[in-house]
Amino acid sequence: MTKNFVLTLIMISTVGLATVSCSKAEGDPAYTEQSLSSDGDSQATSENSETAQSDSEDIVEHIHEEYGTINTDIQELGCVKATTKQESFVEQGLTKKDQFLAQCAEKTGNSAWCNQLVRPNPSSYNKFSCTYGSEQEHILVHPDEWTWQYPIAAVNIIKDLEAKGITVSMIYNWWRPEPYNKNVGGAAGRHPYGTSVDVRFSSNSMANVAFKELCKMRKAGRLRAIGHYGSASLHIGVGDKTANTWGKYCN
């Protein structure tokens, strides 16, 4: 047994333990989910359970992103490669990048945040390359133009947060198509549909302030879902199918 092989086994074991630790968020009382249908009624218990499970996967992804990406050698062992059809869908979106950016600029007063929408999470670059190949441009634009309203609305929400003195550091995770979304451990029912974005604020306390403001916007109907990851990052689900909050309740 070679030294490199032993080291690889140790690293795989370490990542496995870290994943188990991250997954404990699902059963933690701090991650109790609040689910609402579009008319404000509680949804079925079975749907709540499925959503709680998928959202806990999104929490796992953010915990990994906050503290760095998994070692490239380990990551590639479990990486799902994109099919030719999936790659073509991504390429189709790339041809519309300038069109999307122009529309975003027009509807947000030339906000600089538009440029960050088309760039996947920098912390997941290795997983992106593993999914699509190292030659693939690190840009994602959903080719279905009807989805563009959601990230553009999110930029305007972020601008309103900034107007209240809330400091935003980064926007990421607009569209995460499969299997890239699976490779980063994301929930299946949100980012793959291009209905939401994730936002990283300057600090955990700033994210808490932003969460309160987003709850007010949610009550007013400007967004449908909010995810609180217990860090400086929040999920803003402008058009998410499941209208809920997780990680923290809106008062």
Number of C-alpha atoms within 10 A of each C-alpha: 5 6 7 9 10 11 11 14 11 12 16 18 12 11 15 12 12 14 16 11 11 18 19 12 21 20 12 10 10 13 23 16 21 18 23 18 14 14 7 10 9 13 16 11 10 9 12 18 12 11 20 22 17 19 26 26 23 23 28 25 24 25 20 18 16 13 9 11 18 19 13 11 12 14 18 17 10 10 18 18 20 19 13 10 9 16 17 12 16 21 18 16 18 20 12 17 18 11 12 23 21 13 16 25 18 12 15 18 10 13 16 13 21 21 15 15 27 24 18 20 20 13 17 20 14 18 23 27 18 22 23 21 14 12 7 14 14 16 19 22 29 25 20 13 12 9 17 20 16 20 27 26 20 28 23 17 20 21 19 13 18 13 10 12 12 18 19 21 12 15 26 22 25 31 28 27 21 21 21 24 23 19 20 24 18 25 22 19 15 25 23 21 19 27 24 30 24 23 22 20 22 15 15 16 13 18 24 19 17 23 23 14 17 23 20 14 14 21 11 10 11 17 24 26 25 26 23 20 24 19 18 21 29 25 25 28 29 25 22 20 15 19 21 26 25 23 23 19 19 16 6
